[in-house]
Amino acid sequence: MATTKWIVDPMHSEIGFKIKHLMITNVKGFFNDFRIEAETEEEDFMTAKIFAKIATKSIHTGNDDRDHHLKSPEFFDIGTFPEINFAATRYEKVDRDGSYDISGDLTIKGVTHKVKFGVEFGGVVIDPWGATKAGFTINGKINRKDFGLNWNQALETGGVLLSDTVNIVCDIQLLKAP
């Protein structure tokens, strides 16, 4: 079987997150700079080797002060840890409707943990310009404290400023490499 290489189409992809703020609403953000590469046998993503690199300095939440804090040593410490990395170790079908799980090693701030995310595979199509594309919607949760993202603040009314759980929300379009 032939090996097929895929790269991310950054114009049609987004790596995002949301986290509870004041324990009553979500703050959303995303990363503007990331690379994703995959290798499959033919176009079979069940055989995929997938690697992602996300530039921590590219975090964007729509608030410059918050972004500056997230880039500081209290959170991502972008001077010491310029990338978040993910290497998929397993891709498995969950049911017949295109639902899958992807498992792999996620590294944030030099700390690696096994994670599992839900994947909705949108399929493989040829776009109007002749490029072969594959689409995925990825959702999951991580505990930020598992990765050393510990900063928080107690509230006078009880509770804390930020939840420990971070929801990961991604829409990824891969382009078959020429």
C-alpha positions as a printed NumPy array, in Angstrom:
array([[  0.   ,   0.   ,   0.   ],
       [  1.109,   3.528,  -0.732],
       [  1.695,   6.037,   2.034],
       [ -0.32 ,   9.237,   1.767],
       [  0.906,  12.422,   3.418],
       [ -1.482,  15.1  ,   4.674],
       [ -0.895,  18.626,   5.964],
       [ -3.251,  21.022,   7.697],
       [ -5.141,  23.592,   5.676],
       [ -4.794,  26.49 ,   8.15 ],
       [ -7.352,  28.658,   6.329],
       [-10.047,  26.072,   7.042],
       [ -8.933,  24.796,  10.454],
       [ -9.18 ,  26.019,  14.023],
       [ -7.784,  24.801,  17.336],
       [ -9.871,  26.248,  20.129],
       [-10.676,  25.895,  23.803],
       [-13.073,  27.142,  26.429],
       [-12.871,  27.27 ,  30.198],
       [-15.346,  28.247,  32.918],
       [-14.756,  31.751,  34.292],
       [-16.221,  32.667,  37.702],
       [-17.823,  29.23 ,  37.395],
       [-20.783,  30.76 ,  35.52 ],
       [-19.715,  31.361,  31.892],
       [-17.107,  30.187,  29.424],
       [-14.153,  32.146,  28.095],
       [-13.151,  30.988,  24.63 ],
       [ -9.886,  31.203,  22.807],
       [ -7.857,  29.652,  20.058],
       [ -4.339,  29.296,  18.714],
       [ -3.501,  31.091,  15.448],
       [ -0.3  ,  29.209,  14.585],
       [ -0.201,  25.429,  14.32 ],
       [  1.018,  22.63 ,  12.077],
       [ -0.542,  19.23 ,  11.666],
       [  0.918,  16.42 ,   9.602],
       [ -0.498,  12.966,   9.034],
       [  0.499,   9.812,   7.204],
       [ -2.027,   7.191,   6.171],
       [ -2.085,   4.051,   4.096],
       [ -3.891,   5.287,   0.986],
       [ -6.706,   7.454,   2.468],
       [ -7.43 ,   5.184,   5.451],
       [ -7.305,   7.307,   8.608],
       [ -7.597,   4.187,  10.779],
       [ -3.883,   3.746,   9.97 ],
       [ -3.024,   7.401,  10.608],
       [  0.116,   8.682,  12.248],
       [ -0.761,  12.23 ,  13.271],
       [  1.49 ,  14.931,  14.734],
       [  0.482,  18.442,  15.787],
       [  2.607,  21.385,  16.93 ],
       [  0.892,  24.461,  18.335],
       [  2.779,  27.723,  18.948],
       [  1.918,  28.851,  22.492],
       [  2.675,  32.487,  21.605],
       [ -0.247,  32.391,  19.164],
       [ -2.913,  32.109,  21.877],
       [ -5.766,  34.549,  21.34 ],
       [ -8.819,  35.126,  23.544],
       [ -9.898,  38.545,  22.314],
       [ -8.403,  40.329,  25.331],
       [ -4.779,  41.529,  25.187],
       [ -4.308,  41.586,  28.996],
       [ -5.613,  38.03 ,  29.357],
       [ -3.491,  36.841,  26.41 ],
       [ -0.392,  38.411,  27.995],
       [ -1.17 ,  36.619,  31.295],
       [ -1.694,  33.296,  29.496],
       [  1.707,  33.679,  27.81 ],
       [  3.426,  34.342,  31.175],
       [  5.148,  31.764,  33.418],
       [  1.906,  31.526,  35.453],
       [  0.359,  29.707,  32.481],
       [  2.077,  28.652,  29.218],
       [  5.491,  30.265,  29.852],
       [  6.05 ,  30.798,  26.134],
       [  9.711,  31.756,  26.569],
       [ 10.529,  28.329,  27.988],
       [  7.817,  26.227,  26.311],
       [  7.163,  27.572,  22.803],
       [  5.044,  24.598,  21.653],
       [  2.236,  22.31 ,  22.635],
       [  2.696,  18.913,  20.962],
       [  0.321,  16.066,  20.216],
       [  1.245,  12.689,  18.748],
       [ -1.612,  10.317,  17.999],
       [ -1.046,   6.733,  19.114],
       [ -4.454,   5.237,  18.319],
       [ -7.453,   6.02 ,  16.133],
       [-10.518,   3.824,  16.639],
       [-14.057,   3.729,  15.309],
       [-16.733,   4.162,  17.987],
       [-19.869,   3.597,  15.903],
       [-21.212,   3.542,  12.363],
       [-22.147,   7.218,  12.135],
       [-18.578,   8.454,  11.674],
       [-17.671,   8.788,  15.346],
       [-14.137,   7.912,  16.364],
       [-11.777,   8.322,  19.282],
       [ -8.238,   9.53 ,  18.862],
       [ -5.762,   8.809,  21.645],
       [ -2.287,  10.156,  21.968],
       [  0.397,  11.922,  23.925],
       [ -0.267,  15.595,  24.672],
       [  2.672,  17.694,  25.892],
       [  2.127,  21.095,  27.505],
       [  4.872,  22.903,  29.468],
       [  7.137,  19.866,  29.143],
       [  4.569,  17.546,  30.787],
       [  3.167,  14.668,  28.739],
       [ -0.065,  12.792,  29.436],
       [ -2.147,  10.315,  27.482],
       [ -5.41 ,  11.885,  26.314],
       [ -8.44 ,  10.769,  24.337],
       [-10.627,  13.03 ,  22.217],
       [-13.844,  12.36 ,  20.348],
       [-13.659,  12.77 ,  16.572],
       [-16.368,  13.204,  13.985],
       [-14.902,  12.275,  10.611],
       [-16.489,  14.406,   7.9  ],
       [-15.055,  12.376,   5.041],
       [-12.671,  12.892,   2.137],
       [-13.631,  15.096,  -0.825],
       [-12.026,  16.771,  -3.802],
       [-12.494,  20.551,  -3.667],
       [-13.348,  22.688,  -6.739],
       [ -9.621,  23.262,  -7.421],
       [ -8.765,  19.551,  -7.511],
       [ -7.24 ,  19.245,  -4.022],
       [ -8.137,  16.232,  -1.883],
       [ -9.285,  17.251,   1.611],
       [-10.298,  15.349,   4.752],
       [-12.364,  16.932,   7.525],
       [-12.541,  16.318,  11.267],
       [-14.318,  17.859,  14.252],
       [-12.519,  17.081,  17.52 ],
       [-13.841,  17.568,  21.053],
       [-12.481,  16.614,  24.436],
       [-11.504,  17.726,  27.897],
       [ -8.248,  17.993,  29.776],
       [ -7.411,  18.951,  33.341],
       [ -5.123,  21.977,  33.019],
       [ -3.449,  21.252,  36.358],
       [ -2.193,  17.914,  34.974],
       [  0.052,  20.036,  32.724],
       [  1.268,  22.559,  35.308],
       [ -1.254,  25.267,  34.391],
       [ -2.032,  25.834,  38.059],
       [ -2.688,  29.555,  38.492],
       [ -6.073,  30.396,  39.988],
       [ -7.678,  32.838,  42.365],
       [-10.173,  32.165,  45.166],
       [-13.364,  34.196,  45.091],
       [-14.738,  35.955,  48.17 ],
       [-18.115,  34.366,  47.501],
       [-16.58 ,  30.887,  47.354],
       [-15.296,  28.974,  44.394],
       [-12.442,  29.926,  42.115],
       [-11.888,  32.181,  39.124],
       [-11.119,  29.348,  36.657],
       [-12.224,  25.745,  36.431],
       [ -9.624,  23.002,  36.184],
       [-11.363,  21.51 ,  33.137],
       [-10.52 ,  22.905,  29.709],
       [-12.764,  21.928,  26.812],
       [-10.919,  21.382,  23.535],
       [-12.846,  22.214,  20.359],
       [-11.185,  21.813,  16.939],
       [-12.229,  21.82 ,  13.322],
       [ -9.451,  20.422,  11.168],
       [ -9.207,  20.184,   7.397],
       [ -6.273,  18.2  ,   6.078],
       [ -4.922,  18.59 ,   2.574],
       [ -3.439,  15.635,   0.715],
       [  0.166,  16.609,   0.056],
       [  1.237,  16.628,  -3.593]])
